[in-house]
Amino acid sequence: MAYKPRSVPEELKVLRILNNRMDLTSEQEKYYLYKEKGFEGEVQFDLLTEQLQSDCLILNDLLLEINNTFFQIDTLILFQEIIYLFEVKNYEGDYCYRKERFETISGKEIKNSLDQLNRSTSLLRQLLQKFGYHLTIEAYVVFINPEFFLYQAPTDKPIIYPAQLPQLMRKLNNEPSKLTNRITKIADKLISLHQVKSPYSNTKISTYDYQEFLKGFTCSKCRSFLCSVTSGKLVCADCGQVEGVESAVLRCVGEIKLLFPDKRITTNCVYEWCGVVESKKQINRILIKWFSRIGHGRFSYYVDK
């Protein structure tokens, strides 16, 4: 298991709710799908690294900062004498490498993954040196999708293609290493420096209004709105998923807090967002159980305990 597991980025959580509960523009939807696909690729890479038997520490999804410059690392694997850094890409289809640039077949230039890799590697090295750590860093761009193909692929660049993934895993499994307190301290230090909220989040969808959102319970599995409440259970008519009403209400509270961090959590607000709960009293009982109530009557609201 990873020493720092990967979690769904806050921005992607927001984008998932927005995509489900409001009409996105074509540009916004494209951005959401791009983020979703990128995360799927990172999770696919995690499935491989989790099988490693070597003595190492795996840190997933680090957002770090040095000298007011932020940089993100998809996967970091720490061994006794070396650190492996991976930039994971889930590109699908045919691309071409021309004149030190990545392009689509039609000739449209895309973001240079090698430039991103070099930047992250340099900044990580500076950050480690700042705290007195000097380790070799070996960095690679990993193209995880088996449907990806790069024409004129360079052989002298730190790139791992889909067919080379088994070879990469063997290399990591054969890395001589013994976990030491020093490596654990480095890992703990990096985790402590991880920034939870990215300064670049929500750049594509920066403003939205409470009234724009489609209200109602959604399925925790397929996100469908075709849900009904029966005997204290939320049942999805599309996929058959069953969830306790209390869990579903808390999920809705989480959505409201994520989308509107400054909005007060009230019984009326949650009741409106959930849509199909039998009574406000049921909402109130759940809120009292899990949160602390501030004030009384219709002016009361709830905060985390």
Phi, psi and omega in degrees: 000144181297142177293324170236100181294159177273137174239163179293125180301147182303319181299319180292324175301315179297313182299322179297318179293315180299317181297327183276329190247000177209167180272115177273151172290166180299324179292318179294319179295321178298318179295317178299313181295325177297315179293319180296316181294320178299317179294320178301320179296319179296320179295322177298320178293324177301322180299330178281313184292332179293343180271357181297138180256355183285162180281097183207168175239127182255124177245119181255143170056072177257132171244112187240167183216137172217131180053044179064019177245123181267147173211149185244139179237125180291308181215134177233129178239118185260123172250180185300318185239001185210148175243131175258130179244133182234129172256112187262129179238135181250037179296146180230137179107195185261132177228172181221145177250111182229131173050049178065022181231148171265131182223156169286168180300328180284354177100005179281124181286139177241172182303134183278109183295329180290324176296317177300317181297314181297321180296311181298319181296315180297315182291323177296318179299317178298319181295316179296318180296328178301327181258014173084019180254131181231098179232152174292135176244124177247119189240145181219147164269129180248119172266106192273335188280124180294345179270008179269138174218133181245113175285149182056038183298128179288144179261354184251018180246151181284071183239135174250119179268161185310318182291344182267359183298317177300322178296320178297316181296322177295319178300315181291323179292333181266003180292120179292126184195150172221124182296131180237167177300327180298314180294319179296321178296320178297314180299314180297322180296314180296320178296321180293334181271353182299131179267121184291319184252125180281139177289349182258003183293153174058032179285334182269330181230084190268333183230140175203157185243145182306322184290342181287340191276140172285125184266157177131157175298146170237154179292135181289345182259305185253356176070015178290150176272354182280072182236147176226155180258123179223120176052047176076011180238143173264120185245128180270126180284341182277311186243353178085003180299137179241132182219142176297143181300321180301315178298318180294320178296316179296326176296319178295319176301318178299321178296315181299315181295324180289317182283323185230075185299339181264355183279136178286137179274109179241164178300315181298317181298312182292321179300315180295320183292321182289316171089314188241017177287144186299319184209158176293333179299322179296318176299315182299318180298320180292318180295318179297323181293321190253347183228169176262133181270135176249125179082184182222161177068209186288351179263002182284154176211173189237142178230164178299143177288000000 
